[in-house]
Amino acid sequence: MKGLKKKRRIQIIVLAALALVVSTALIGFAMRDGINFFRSPAQVVESPPAPNEVFRIGGLVAEGSLIRGQGSTITFAVTDGAATVPVAYTGVLPDLFGEGEGMVGTGRYIEGVFQASEILAKHDESYMPKEVIDALKAQGIYQEPDA
């Protein structure tokens, strides 16, 4: 009788461990396309991602780089002080988007140009994504905004 209880407990533990491994694998598989990693322009230039990889890039919009083309295509450059990446975006930019301001874009890096599918800009005078601040601090060019 005792041997049967012990065998049943071992079966339950093995089944629970197997369920945990399977559920962890399924969660990882489901999230592989949903996670967009942030990259600075220096990281993109240093090791360009594959053209089919969707990722996020962030930095400051380079001064004098914003060009509104014909139709709704807009080109500009994003920089972190160490490198600059040209960006092409088709659509309507956020109202607070401008040169010298922080931005984060989602898209693909194709033939040396970041083709953005989404652009996010600051939401008030002092907003800059934490990841952009960290990248700029690492480059030694970040300045605290005046309060």
Kinemage of the C-alpha trace (Angstrom):
@kinemage 1
@onewidth
@group {chain A} dominant
@subgroup {mainchain}
@vectorlist {calphas} color= white
{ca met a 1} P 0.000 0.000 0.000
{ca lys a 2} L 2.844 2.418 0.891
{ca gly a 3} L 4.600 1.677 -2.393
{ca leu a 4} L 1.472 2.644 -4.335
{ca lys a 5} L 1.193 6.047 -2.591
{ca lys a 6} L 4.863 6.773 -3.220
{ca lys a 7} L 4.521 5.825 -6.893
{ca arg a 8} L 1.422 8.046 -7.252
{ca arg a 9} L 3.278 11.046 -5.694
{ca ile a 10} L 6.199 10.607 -8.071
{ca gln a 11} L 3.811 10.465 -11.030
{ca ile a 12} L 2.110 13.695 -9.915
{ca ile a 13} L 5.463 15.486 -9.450
{ca val a 14} L 6.713 14.356 -12.855
{ca leu a 15} L 3.426 15.397 -14.495
{ca ala a 16} L 3.540 18.840 -12.803
{ca ala a 17} L 7.165 19.370 -13.888
{ca leu a 18} L 6.301 18.364 -17.456
{ca ala a 19} L 3.317 20.753 -17.477
{ca leu a 20} L 5.576 23.564 -16.224
{ca val a 21} L 8.155 22.933 -18.963
{ca val a 22} L 5.486 22.788 -21.699
{ca ser a 23} L 3.745 25.965 -20.502
{ca thr a 24} L 7.063 27.855 -20.289
{ca ala a 25} L 7.928 26.757 -23.834
{ca leu a 26} L 4.519 27.835 -25.148
{ca ile a 27} L 4.776 31.255 -23.486
{ca gly a 28} L 8.250 31.787 -24.922
{ca phe a 29} L 7.102 30.726 -28.382
{ca ala a 30} L 4.075 33.055 -28.241
{ca met a 31} L 6.150 36.039 -27.138
{ca arg a 32} L 9.010 35.699 -29.599
{ca asp a 33} L 7.328 38.039 -32.110
{ca gly a 34} L 5.731 40.273 -29.493
{ca ile a 35} L 8.940 41.470 -27.875
{ca asn a 36} L 10.598 44.405 -29.589
{ca phe a 37} L 14.019 45.226 -28.224
{ca phe a 38} L 15.192 48.829 -28.075
{ca arg a 39} L 18.393 49.656 -29.937
{ca ser a 40} L 20.361 52.860 -30.180
{ca pro a 41} L 21.579 54.079 -33.592
{ca ala a 42} L 25.157 53.118 -32.632
{ca gln a 43} L 24.041 49.528 -31.986
{ca val a 44} L 22.166 49.394 -35.312
{ca val a 45} L 25.175 50.699 -37.279
{ca glu a 46} L 27.595 48.418 -35.425
{ca ser a 47} L 25.634 45.226 -36.087
{ca pro a 48} L 22.808 45.744 -38.586
{ca pro a 49} L 19.794 43.479 -38.018
{ca ala a 50} L 18.311 41.287 -40.729
{ca pro a 51} L 15.885 43.079 -43.093
{ca asn a 52} L 12.961 40.952 -41.865
{ca glu a 53} L 13.581 41.678 -38.153
{ca val a 54} L 11.175 44.152 -36.537
{ca phe a 55} L 12.748 46.140 -33.703
{ca arg a 56} L 12.637 49.501 -31.937
{ca ile a 57} L 15.162 52.286 -32.399
{ca gly a 58} L 15.354 55.381 -30.261
{ca gly a 59} L 17.318 58.565 -29.916
{ca leu a 60} L 17.089 62.228 -30.812
{ca val a 61} L 15.818 63.521 -34.146
{ca ala a 62} L 18.918 65.076 -35.737
{ca glu a 63} L 18.768 68.843 -36.265
{ca gly a 64} L 18.149 69.832 -39.896
{ca ser a 65} L 17.280 66.285 -40.975
{ca leu a 66} L 13.466 66.443 -41.070
{ca ile a 67} L 12.270 66.429 -44.697
{ca arg a 68} L 8.627 66.146 -45.605
{ca gly a 69} L 8.397 64.499 -49.010
{ca gln a 70} L 5.579 64.394 -51.472
{ca gly a 71} L 2.501 62.692 -50.096
{ca ser a 72} L 2.804 61.426 -46.560
{ca thr a 73} L 6.408 60.146 -46.677
{ca ile a 74} L 8.710 61.803 -44.164
{ca thr a 75} L 12.445 61.267 -43.827
{ca phe a 76} L 14.695 62.256 -40.959
{ca ala a 77} L 17.695 60.958 -39.059
{ca val a 78} L 17.837 59.634 -35.510
{ca thr a 79} L 21.045 59.972 -33.520
{ca asp a 80} L 22.478 59.062 -30.144
{ca gly a 81} L 25.564 61.231 -30.558
{ca ala a 82} L 27.758 58.328 -31.632
{ca ala a 83} L 25.936 57.317 -34.830
{ca thr a 84} L 23.111 58.505 -37.047
{ca val a 85} L 20.558 56.328 -38.834
{ca pro a 86} L 18.304 57.620 -41.635
{ca val a 87} L 14.593 56.948 -41.101
{ca ala a 88} L 11.712 56.843 -43.601
{ca tyr a 89} L 8.139 56.949 -42.340
{ca thr a 90} L 4.868 57.018 -44.219
{ca gly a 91} L 2.016 58.358 -42.166
{ca val a 92} L 1.122 61.147 -39.801
{ca leu a 93} L 3.727 62.078 -37.218
{ca pro a 94} L 2.713 62.762 -33.623
{ca asp a 95} L 1.952 66.441 -32.898
{ca leu a 96} L 4.923 66.849 -30.562
{ca phe a 97} L 7.448 65.287 -32.970
{ca gly a 98} L 10.295 67.625 -33.932
{ca glu a 99} L 14.010 68.090 -34.462
{ca gly a 100} L 16.149 67.726 -31.368
{ca glu a 101} L 13.376 65.812 -29.580
{ca gly a 102} L 13.372 62.243 -28.290
{ca met a 103} L 11.612 59.576 -30.327
{ca val a 104} L 11.187 55.830 -30.555
{ca gly a 105} L 10.302 54.100 -33.809
{ca thr a 106} L 9.250 50.556 -34.629
{ca gly a 107} L 10.169 49.049 -37.990
{ca arg a 108} L 12.829 47.306 -40.086
{ca tyr a 109} L 16.357 48.254 -41.166
{ca ile a 110} L 16.451 47.778 -44.935
{ca glu a 111} L 19.444 48.747 -47.120
{ca gly a 112} L 20.823 51.239 -44.590
{ca val a 113} L 17.485 52.989 -43.905
{ca phe a 114} L 15.175 52.340 -40.973
{ca gln a 115} L 11.696 51.867 -42.492
{ca ala a 116} L 9.420 52.871 -39.617
{ca ser a 117} L 5.905 51.533 -39.256
{ca glu a 118} L 5.231 53.457 -36.031
{ca ile a 119} L 6.742 56.605 -34.509
{ca leu a 120} L 6.329 57.624 -30.877
{ca ala a 121} L 7.322 61.064 -29.618
{ca lys a 122} L 7.481 62.776 -26.280
{ca his a 123} L 4.189 63.471 -24.526
{ca asp a 124} L 5.215 66.618 -22.641
{ca glu a 125} L 8.133 69.045 -22.448
{ca ser a 126} L 10.376 66.801 -20.373
{ca tyr a 127} L 9.511 63.293 -21.571
{ca met a 128} L 12.165 61.103 -23.096
{ca pro a 129} L 12.020 57.301 -22.994
{ca lys a 130} L 14.196 55.862 -20.213
{ca glu a 131} L 16.037 53.721 -22.726
{ca val a 132} L 16.968 56.815 -24.777
{ca ile a 133} L 18.165 58.647 -21.644
{ca asp a 134} L 20.305 55.639 -20.664
{ca ala a 135} L 21.826 55.439 -24.173
{ca leu a 136} L 22.571 59.182 -24.200
{ca lys a 137} L 24.086 59.013 -20.701
{ca ala a 138} L 26.317 56.149 -21.854
{ca gln a 139} L 27.529 58.380 -24.697
{ca gly a 140} L 28.095 61.242 -22.225
{ca ile a 141} L 25.829 63.729 -24.049
{ca tyr a 142} L 22.684 63.678 -21.924
{ca gln a 143} L 21.833 66.910 -20.102
{ca glu a 144} L 19.179 67.054 -17.375
{ca pro a 145} L 16.254 69.287 -18.439
{ca asp a 146} L 15.690 72.484 -16.462
{ca ala a 147} L 12.869 72.074 -13.954
